[in-house]
């Protein structure tokens, strides 16, 4: 068994699911994740290894406040500058380094933290014979959290790449990694970029 992997090396049913590595979470944004630039090289190594087996998610806010559903309304009342009508569309694009890998990498847009709500991503992956997700991106304690917990519920094998995830809050990042290891160790394997690249195909 490869070091750090509970169930052995990722097999042919694995894809790299990269969560929300967008310009809107980079420098100059109100939603800046300070660690994103430092983690981006590892995310790039994963994506470049198998771009044809990489799926990028993007968080897309509603265009207008009245389109916000339920408790998302006060959320966007706090962040009105992030509504589509106020935001430069370029901010929602992937970082330039990652964007150049599309295609063959694919992009899946979502309006909330979780990519599983509509069922479309799950269908896409299952139709492609995917049973394992190698997860990178941000934020470890928000959108990555929603992604991995939904994946666990759907029965995917989840491999979290700890040095290719990031957050805007160091304490949240550290706490999330601790919870993944201590409470979900049977279902969420935490490994490093080097460990993945050493044995994926």
Secondary structure, 3 states (H helix, E strand, C coil): CCCCCCCCCCCCCEEEEEECCEHHHCCCCCCCCCCHHHHHHHHHHHHHHCHHHEEEEEECCCCCHHHCCCCHHHHHHHCHHHCCCCCCHHHHCECHHHHCCECCEEEEEECCCCCCCCCHHHHHHHHCCCCEEEEEEECCCCHHHHHHHHHHHHCCEEEEEEEEEECCCHHHHHHHHHHHHHHCCCCEEEECHHHHHHHCC
